[in-house]
Amino acid sequence: MVSVNYYLALSAILFTIGALGVLIRRNALVIFMSVELMLNAANLVFVAFAREYGVFSGQIFVFFVMTVAAAEVAVGLALIVTIFRSKQSIDVDEMNSLKG
């Protein structure tokens, strides 16, 4: 059986990669994927602790996080496509104004 410490270390690594992706990259799609990576790292922690303590509340939290992530994907991709159609770029530095 794998210790919960390994899951926590993997989750910390994934969260750090996601946070660096949000802070360093300027492409909106890469930032979007980095946020999803951070959400999945949090899901891994919830599942690891739920398995460790034998309760189902971790899986319930994961269900809600996945629901929010699905809504984020729908809204976020719609915004990215709309911005790309108007600006012909999805570079975050070029999106300093939302005027039409």
N, C-alpha and C positions, 0 to 999 in steps of 0.2 A: 504494500500500500504506500502510495506517495504521500509524503508529509505536506501539510498545508503551507509550510514555509516555501516550498518550491513554487506553489501556485502564486503566493504573494510576491515572490521575486520575479516571476514571469509577468505578473500583472504590473508591477512597478516598472519593469523594462518597457512593456507595451505602452503604458501611460506616458513615460518619459519620451519615447519616440513620437507619440502623438502630440505631446505638448511642444516638442521641438519643431515638429512639422507645422503647427499653428503659428509659432513665433517666428520661424525663419523663412518659410516659403511665402511666395507672393501670388501663387496661382490659386484661384478660388476653389477649384476641384481638389487640389492637394490639401488645402486647409479643411475642406469638407470631409475628405477621407481621414484626415488626422483626428478630427472631432469624433468620427465614428470609431476610430481605433481607441480613443480614450474612453468612450462609452463601453466598448467591449472589454477593456481592462477592468472597469468597474464591475461589469457583469461577472467576470471571472472571480473577482474577490467575493462577490455575493454568493456565488455557487460554492466556492471553496469553503467559506465559513458555514454555509448551510449544511454541507456534507460533513464538516468536522463536528458540528454540534447536533446533527440529526434533526433539524427543524426545516420546515418548508417555507418559512418566511423569506429566505434568500431567493428561492425560485419565484416567489410572488413578486419581489422587487425586480428581478430580472425580466419578468413578463411586462411589467410597467415600463421599464427602461427600453425594452425592445419596441413597445408600442409608441413611445415618444420618439425613438430613433426612426421608426417607419414614417411617422408624421413629419419629422425633420427632413427626411429624404424627399418626400413628396413636395413640400414647400420649398426647400432649399434648391432642389434641381429646377423647379419651375422658375425661381428667382434668377438662378444662374443662366438658364436659357434665355430669359427675357432680357437680362443685362447684356448677354452676348449678342443678341439680335440688334440691340440699340447701339452698343459701343464697339462691336466687332472685336472685343477683347474681354478676357476675364481676369486681367491683371488687377490685383487689389489696389495697387498704388494709383491706377487710372480711374478708380471708382470713388473719387472724393466728393462727388455731388450726385444726388439722385434726381436732379432736374431733368425734365423731358426734353 
